[in-house]
Amino acid sequence: MVSLSSHIPFHTHPRFCAFSSKLPNKRKTTPFRTTITTTAIPPPFTAASVTDLSAVEGTTIALIGGGSVAALAAVLSLTDPERRRRLQAEEVGGGDKEVVKSYFNNSGFQRWKKIYGETDDVNKVQLDIRLGHSKTVENVIKMLTDEGSLKGVTVCDAGCGTGCLAIPLAKEGAVVSASDISSAMVAEAENQAKEQLVVGNGDIAPVMPKFEVKDLESLDGKYDTVVCLDVLIHYPQSKADGMIAHLASLADKRLILSFAPKTFYYDLLKRIGELFPGPSKATRAYLHAEADVERALNKVGWKIRKRGLITTQFYFARLVEAVPA
């Protein structure tokens, strides 16, 4: 076991207290730190946010460690994930966006509804991804509440999924506009909000989030804060630059993004993960170099103020908070 420090305080939900995360620290950009304990073994695969591993047994995946990466890389040339992606696009009559929309309205919705939910009907991989995503949400809430009450603060939750972030924000008093490309996700988020945002004993009810079916390109308006978690994975860097600029144009004070970081190791693992697409044919995944994201922000007059890395065995995400320069 080794101890690693992180520049963002990573909180563990009591529901997942049996797990630990690997949070390497490479920068000194924020004043607060925390120390956690984790194993020294590197994550054997990319996160399921990057490639859908839910159909692979946890035991099988656990056998593939960092030392096997080189051997597995040798067989990548025998596969053709791009051909599989082209066939997916042809099936739905469009490009990446249509594939994503179709996936998250059908098999992807059922799978991620379970992962984002509280059901026990999940395997070890899915449970680990749930842990990683919950840590991302918790740290976003911490980022926002560290600077004061969220009462009356307007927040755009771009790519809200089933409401994992929008609902806690509403509980904190924020005025939330939440959207997702998937109508199934939005409907589930609305149902969850109606169940969770109830009060008793004369307490004042929080403002119900406004849920809409929209892709990122269609978002408009002005908000104190814009948050976009685990969505840039569906955009190649050429389109991500424009999307980051668009999201920044909607924010007055803060823009918070999470994305799968592109490093040699993670990129290789993603390619290996594509050998196990599962029966649901997961969507194409794009990793992003932190330098590229920072450059896109700087280009439109924003700078990164806080940054951190959240990883579990099957989930990893770079989390950044940007403000006007």
C-alpha positions in Angstrom: 0.0 0.0 0.0 1.2 3.5 -0.7 -0.1 6.9 0.3 -0.8 9.5 -2.4 -1.8 13.1 -2.0 -4.3 15.0 -4.1 -4.9 18.7 -4.5 -8.7 18.3 -4.4 -10.3 16.8 -1.3 -11.8 13.6 -2.6 -14.7 12.5 -0.4 -16.0 9.0 -0.2 -19.7 8.4 -0.1 -20.6 6.2 2.9 -22.3 3.8 0.6 -18.9 3.1 -1.0 -16.6 3.3 2.0 -15.1 -0.1 1.3 -13.3 1.3 -1.8 -10.4 3.6 -2.3 -9.2 5.7 -5.1 -5.8 6.4 -6.8 -5.3 10.1 -7.0 -1.8 11.0 -8.2 -0.7 14.6 -7.5 1.4 16.3 -10.2 0.5 20.0 -9.8 0.4 22.5 -7.0 -2.3 24.8 -8.1 -4.7 24.8 -5.1 -4.2 25.5 -1.4 -6.0 22.5 -0.1 -4.8 18.9 0.0 -5.7 15.5 1.4 -4.0 12.2 1.8 -5.5 8.8 1.0 -4.3 5.3 0.9 -4.5 3.2 -2.3 -2.9 0.2 -3.9 0.2 0.7 -6.1 -1.2 -1.4 -8.9 -2.2 0.7 -11.9 -5.8 0.6 -13.2 -5.9 -2.3 -15.7 -8.4 -0.6 -18.0 -9.8 2.7 -18.9 -13.0 3.8 -17.2 -16.3 2.5 -18.5 -17.0 6.2 -19.3 -14.3 5.6 -22.0 -15.3 2.1 -23.2 -18.2 0.0 -22.1 -16.8 -2.9 -20.0 -20.0 -3.9 -18.2 -20.3 -7.1 -20.2 -16.8 -8.3 -19.2 -16.5 -10.2 -16.0 -14.5 -8.5 -13.3 -12.4 -11.6 -12.7 -11.3 -11.6 -16.4 -10.4 -7.9 -16.3 -8.5 -8.2 -13.1 -6.1 -10.6 -14.7 -5.0 -7.9 -17.1 -2.6 -5.7 -15.3 -0.1 -3.0 -16.3 2.5 -5.6 -17.1 0.3 -7.1 -19.8 -0.3 -3.9 -21.7 2.6 -4.4 -24.1 1.5 -7.9 -25.0 -2.1 -6.9 -25.5 -1.1 -3.9 -27.6 0.3 -6.3 -30.1 -3.1 -7.6 -31.0 -4.7 -4.2 -31.6 -3.7 -4.3 -35.2 -5.9 -7.4 -35.6 -9.0 -5.4 -34.6 -10.9 -2.7 -36.4 -12.9 -0.6 -33.9 -13.3 2.2 -36.5 -15.1 -0.2 -38.8 -17.5 -1.1 -35.9 -18.1 2.7 -35.3 -18.8 3.3 -38.9 -21.4 0.5 -38.9 -23.0 2.0 -35.8 -23.3 5.3 -37.5 -24.8 3.7 -40.6 -27.4 1.9 -38.4 -28.7 5.2 -37.0 -28.2 7.2 -40.1 -25.7 9.8 -38.8 -22.4 10.5 -37.2 -21.1 10.5 -33.6 -23.9 12.6 -32.2 -26.6 10.3 -33.6 -24.8 7.2 -32.3 -24.6 8.8 -28.8 -28.3 9.8 -28.9 -29.4 6.4 -30.0 -27.2 4.6 -27.5 -28.4 6.6 -24.5 -32.0 6.3 -25.5 -31.8 2.5 -25.7 -29.4 0.0 -24.3 -27.1 2.6 -22.9 -29.9 4.2 -20.9 -30.7 0.9 -19.2 -27.1 0.3 -18.3 -26.2 3.8 -17.1 -29.4 4.1 -15.2 -28.3 1.2 -13.1 -24.8 2.6 -12.7 -26.0 6.0 -11.7 -28.7 4.6 -9.4 -28.7 2.7 -6.1 -29.7 -0.7 -7.3 -27.7 -3.7 -6.1 -28.1 -5.2 -9.6 -24.7 -4.2 -10.8 -21.4 -6.0 -11.2 -18.1 -5.1 -9.7 -17.1 -3.0 -12.7 -20.3 -1.0 -12.7 -20.1 -0.5 -9.0 -16.6 0.8 -9.3 -17.7 3.2 -12.0 -20.5 4.4 -9.8 -18.0 5.2 -7.1 -15.8 7.1 -9.5 -18.7 9.2 -10.9 -20.1 9.9 -7.4 -16.6 11.2 -6.4 -16.7 13.5 -9.3 -20.1 14.9 -8.4 -19.1 15.3 -4.7 -16.0 17.2 -5.6 -18.0 19.5 -7.9 -20.4 20.3 -5.1 -17.4 20.9 -2.8 -15.8 23.3 -5.4 -19.0 25.3 -5.6 -20.0 25.4 -1.9 -16.5 26.3 -0.8 -17.1 29.8 -2.0 -20.4 30.3 -0.2 -24.1 29.4 -0.4 -25.5 28.3 -3.7 -28.9 29.8 -2.9 -30.1 31.6 -6.0 -27.0 30.8 -8.0 -27.8 29.9 -11.6 -26.2 26.7 -12.8 -26.3 25.0 -16.2 -25.8 21.3 -15.9 -24.8 20.4 -19.5 -25.3 16.7 -20.1 -27.2 16.0 -16.9 -27.8 12.3 -17.3 -30.2 11.0 -14.6 -29.8 14.1 -12.5 -26.8 13.0 -10.3 -25.5 16.6 -10.1 -28.6 18.7 -10.9 -30.6 17.3 -7.9 -27.9 17.8 -5.2 -27.4 21.4 -6.6 -31.1 22.1 -6.3 -31.0 20.8 -2.7 -28.2 23.4 -2.0 -30.5 26.1 -3.3 -29.2 26.6 -6.8 -31.4 27.4 -9.7 -30.5 24.6 -12.1 -31.1 24.3 -15.9 -30.3 20.7 -16.8 -30.2 19.2 -20.2 -29.2 16.0 -22.0 -29.2 14.7 -25.5 -31.1 11.6 -24.4 -34.9 12.0 -23.8 -34.8 8.8 -21.7 -32.1 10.3 -19.4 -34.1 13.6 -19.0 -37.3 11.7 -18.2 -35.5 9.7 -15.5 -33.9 12.8 -14.1 -37.3 14.5 -13.8 -38.7 11.5 -12.0 -35.7 11.3 -9.6 -36.1 15.1 -8.9 -39.7 14.7 -8.1 -39.0 11.9 -5.7 -36.0 13.5 -4.0 -36.8 17.2 -3.9 -39.6 16.8 -1.4 -39.8 18.5 2.0 -41.8 18.2 5.1 -42.3 19.9 8.5 -42.9 23.2 6.9 -39.5 23.5 5.2 -39.2 25.5 2.0 -39.1 23.3 -1.1 -36.0 23.7 -3.3 -36.5 25.1 -6.8 -37.2 22.2 -9.2 -34.5 22.0 -11.9 -35.6 22.8 -15.4 -34.9 19.7 -17.5 -34.7 19.8 -21.3 -33.7 17.5 -24.1 -30.9 19.4 -25.8 -27.4 18.7 -27.2 -24.5 20.9 -26.1 -24.6 22.9 -29.3 -28.2 24.0 -28.7 -27.6 25.4 -25.2 -28.2 29.1 -24.8 -28.7 31.7 -22.0 -26.4 33.0 -19.3 -25.5 31.3 -16.0 -23.3 32.0 -13.0 -21.8 28.6 -13.5 -21.7 26.0 -16.2 -20.8 22.4 -15.4 -20.2 19.7 -18.0 -19.2 16.3 -16.6 -18.0 13.3 -18.6 -19.5 14.6 -21.9 -16.4 15.8 -23.8 -15.6 12.1 -24.3 -18.1 12.1 -27.1 -16.2 14.9 -29.0 -13.0 14.7 -30.9 -10.5 17.5 -30.0 -11.3 19.4 -33.2 -14.9 19.7 -32.1 -14.2 19.9 -28.3 -12.4 23.2 -28.8 -15.5 24.8 -30.2 -17.7 23.2 -27.6 -15.5 24.5 -24.7 -15.7 27.9 -26.2 -19.5 27.7 -26.4 -19.8 26.5 -22.8 -17.6 29.3 -21.7 -19.8 31.8 -23.5 -22.7 30.7 -21.4 -20.9 31.2 -18.0 -20.4 34.4 -16.2 -18.2 33.3 -13.3 -17.2 29.6 -13.6 -16.9 26.7 -15.9 -16.3 23.2 -14.5 -15.4 20.4 -16.9 -14.5 16.7 -16.4 -12.9 14.7 -19.2 -11.0 11.5 -19.7 -7.3 12.6 -19.8 -5.2 11.6 -22.8 -1.8 10.2 -21.9 0.2 7.5 -23.6 -0.9 5.0 -20.9 -4.6 5.8 -20.9 -4.7 6.0 -24.7 -3.2 2.5 -25.0 -5.6 1.2 -22.4 -8.6 2.7 -24.2 -7.5 0.9 -27.4 -7.2 -2.3 -25.5 -10.6 -1.8 -24.0 -12.1 -1.5 -27.5 -11.3 -5.2 -27.8 -14.2 -5.7 -25.3 -17.1 -3.6 -26.7 -19.8 -5.8 -25.2 -23.1 -6.6 -26.8 -24.4 -3.0 -26.4 -21.8 -1.6 -28.9 -20.5 1.3 -26.8 -20.1 4.7 -28.3 -16.8 6.0 -29.6 -14.6 7.6 -26.9 -12.3 10.5 -27.2 -9.5 11.3 -24.7 -8.3 14.8 -24.3 -4.9 16.1 -23.3 -5.1 18.5 -20.4 -2.9 21.0 -22.3 -5.4 21.0 -25.2 -8.3 21.7 -22.9 -6.4 24.5 -21.2 -5.3 26.0 -24.5 -9.0 26.0 -25.7 -10.0 27.8 -22.5 -7.1 30.3 -22.8 -8.1 31.1 -26.4 -11.4 32.4 -25.2 -10.1 34.3 -22.3 -10.5 31.8 -19.5 -7.9 30.2 -17.2 -7.8 27.1 -15.0 -8.0 27.9 -11.3 -8.3 24.4 -9.8 -7.6 20.9 -11.2 -7.6 17.4 -9.9 -7.6 13.8 -11.0 -10.3 11.2 -9.9 -9.5 7.6 -10.6 -10.8 4.2 -9.4 -10.0 0.9 -11.0 -12.3 1.4 -14.0 -13.0 5.2 -14.0 -10.7 8.1 -14.4 -11.5 11.8 -15.0 -9.6 15.0 -15.0 -11.6 17.7 -13.2 -10.9 21.4 -13.9 -12.5 24.7 -12.7 -12.0 27.6 -15.1 -12.7 31.3 -14.5 -12.4 34.4 -16.7 -8.7 35.4 -17.0 
